[in-house]
Amino acid sequence: MKILLLEDDEILNEIIESFLKDKGYDVYTAFDGNEAEDLLYSEKFDLLLFDVNVPSINGFELLSNLRKNFIFTPAIFITSLNDTQDLKDGFSSGCDDYIKKPFEFDELELRIDNIKRLYKIEQSKIEQIADGIYYDFDKSQIIKNSKTYTLTKKESKVLEYFLKNKEKIISLEELGSNIWTYEETPTDSTIRTYIKNLRKIVDEECITTIKGVGYRFN
């Protein structure tokens, strides 16, 4: 699991980073909003841990900008801001959870585990996606009627994004923002090709085209 930690207090940044790495997470750190933003456009993360009062772009503004650009990576704020309005502002900007400082690391671990459960991060199982069709997250393989189809890296990421967002209408722009890095930005036709390839393997009815809007995984 790949985590971006934004915390301007150097000592706390180091302590949290050490804790997360001890738990086996791949951690990138930033000390101000601009640095975090640069990382977000060059890397893809599974979870964002943001302090709010940081230099340049504050955490609320940074996350709000990400959501406006269709980047929906799960996010937890870790902040000393603790009144009701701060809580409202945090969730309004698009966060999934909010931890008030000071906090216990057991609490942080529990909240990260909850995000992993909700978003099916680090799947280590086979999930049924339709009658007789299964997906192996570990091997990036679709098993259909006893036949195995190995997906390319991007095909597996597109499928996994659909599986994490079942029944949600997803635009091509959202898929591009959440799967490709800024430097890789694909054309709409490229994304459609990956979806077409997936449809050849799974049932056509699994991925519905919503004309003029995007796609929905049923």
C-alpha positions, 0 to 999 in steps of 0.5 A: 500500500502506497501512502503520501504523508503531508506533515510540516512538523519534521519530527512528527513527520519522521515518527509517523513515517517510521510507524507506517514503514514498520507496518509494511507500507510504502511511504512518501513524505512532503512538508508543504502543499506544493511538494505534495501536489508535485508528488501527486502528479508524478505518482499514484497513491492508495491513501493520502494522510494530510495535515491541514495547516501546512505551507503554500497550499493547505490540506483542505485546499489541496484535497478539494483541488484533487477532487475537482480534478477527479482524483478520488484517492482515499484521504485522512486528515490528521490535524490539530483543528478540532472544532465542528466547523473544521470537521465540516470543512474537512469532509466538505473538501472530500476527506474520508476520515478525520483524526484529531491531534494528539492521537494514538497510533492504534487509532491511526492503524484502525482508521487505515484498516477501515479505509483498506476495507472500504476501498478493497485496497491490497486485495489478497483474494479472488472476487466473483465479478459475474456468474462463472467469472472471477478476478484474482487480485494477486495475479491480475487474472480473470478466471472465466469458465475454467480459462485464465486470462492475464491482464496487462498492468493498465487493464488490471488497474482499470478493472480494479477501479471499476470493482472499487466503484461498482454501480457508480458512473465513471467518466473517462476523465476520472479513469485517466486521473486515477490510473495514469500519472500526469505525464502519461495522460492518455487519450479517450480512445486509449482508455476506451481500448482498455475497456473494450479489451476487458469487455471481450473477456468479461460479460458485455453486461458487466460494463455499461456505457452511459452515453455522453457520461461514462461507464458503470460496472454492474 
